[in-house]
Amino acid sequence: MESADPRFAEVIDAFAGDRRVTSGTMMASLGLKVGGKIFAMLVRGHLVVKLPRERVAALVEAGLGEQFDPQRDGRLMKEWVVVAGDDPPWLDLAREAHGFVGRGAGTRL
């Protein structure tokens, strides 16, 4: 699958060898799933990943992201973060999200 953003293309390529990971359009965005559950997606040009709420809070506090508001109506998702910053570690955070969601999806890592 192709991505207009080379940073997200790098994320997709990093999981190409993992047969448990699928890609496609989800929630009107290009994303990745493990065990049928979304762990990373490209939303309006930003990487959005699913992580434990404590990790999301730490990233927000450090200025590296903000809680995801999918409908832009003020209802924030506690386990989803929109990655921000000048040089965000997209691949590292996507791998972290893959591990978090993969464990919850019942897949062996």
C-alpha positions in Angstrom: 0.0 0.0 0.0 1.3 3.4 -0.8 1.3 6.5 1.4 1.6 10.1 0.3 3.7 10.7 3.4 7.2 9.1 3.2 7.3 8.9 7.1 4.2 6.7 7.1 5.5 4.7 4.1 8.5 3.9 6.3 6.2 2.7 9.1 4.2 0.5 6.7 7.5 -1.0 5.2 8.8 -1.8 8.7 5.8 -4.2 9.3 5.8 -5.7 5.8 7.4 -8.9 7.0 4.9 -9.4 9.8 2.1 -11.6 8.5 -0.1 -10.6 11.5 -0.1 -7.0 10.3 -2.6 -5.8 7.7 -3.0 -2.4 6.1 -5.8 -0.5 4.6 -8.3 2.3 5.0 -9.9 2.5 8.4 -11.9 5.3 10.0 -11.3 7.1 6.6 -7.6 6.9 7.2 -4.7 4.8 6.0 -3.7 2.5 8.9 -2.2 -0.7 10.2 -3.8 -3.5 12.2 -2.4 -6.4 14.2 -4.7 -9.3 15.2 -7.6 -7.3 13.5 -7.1 -4.3 15.8 -5.8 -0.9 14.7 -2.5 0.2 16.2 -1.4 3.0 13.9 -2.9 5.3 11.3 -2.2 8.4 9.3 -4.9 11.0 10.0 -4.8 14.4 8.4 -1.0 14.1 7.9 -0.2 13.0 11.5 0.7 9.6 12.9 -1.9 8.4 15.4 -1.1 5.4 17.6 -2.8 3.4 20.3 -0.8 3.2 23.6 -1.6 2.7 27.3 -3.3 5.8 28.7 -0.4 6.5 31.0 2.0 6.5 28.0 -0.3 8.8 26.1 -0.5 11.2 29.1 3.4 11.2 29.3 3.7 12.0 25.6 1.2 14.8 25.9 3.0 16.2 29.0 6.3 16.0 27.2 4.9 18.0 24.2 5.3 15.0 21.9 1.6 14.6 21.1 -1.9 15.3 22.0 -4.9 13.1 22.7 -6.8 12.0 19.6 -10.1 13.7 18.9 -11.4 11.7 15.9 -14.6 13.8 15.4 -13.0 17.1 16.5 -15.8 17.6 19.0 -13.8 17.6 22.2 -14.3 13.9 23.0 -10.7 12.7 23.5 -9.6 9.1 23.2 -7.5 8.2 26.2 -5.5 5.5 24.6 -4.8 7.3 21.3 -2.2 9.9 20.7 -1.6 12.2 17.7 2.2 12.4 17.4 3.6 15.9 17.3 7.0 17.7 17.4 9.7 18.7 14.9 11.2 15.3 14.6 8.7 12.7 15.9 9.9 9.1 16.3 7.1 7.7 14.2 8.7 4.2 13.7 9.5 3.8 17.4 6.0 4.8 18.5 4.4 2.6 15.9 6.5 -0.4 17.1 5.4 0.4 20.7 1.8 0.6 19.6 2.1 -2.7 17.7 3.4 -4.4 20.9 0.6 -2.9 23.1 -2.2 -3.7 20.7 -0.7 -7.1 19.7 -0.7 -8.3 23.3 -4.3 -7.2 23.7 -5.3 -8.8 20.5 -4.1 -12.2 21.8 -1.1 -12.4 19.4 2.3 -13.7 20.3 5.1 -11.2 19.9 
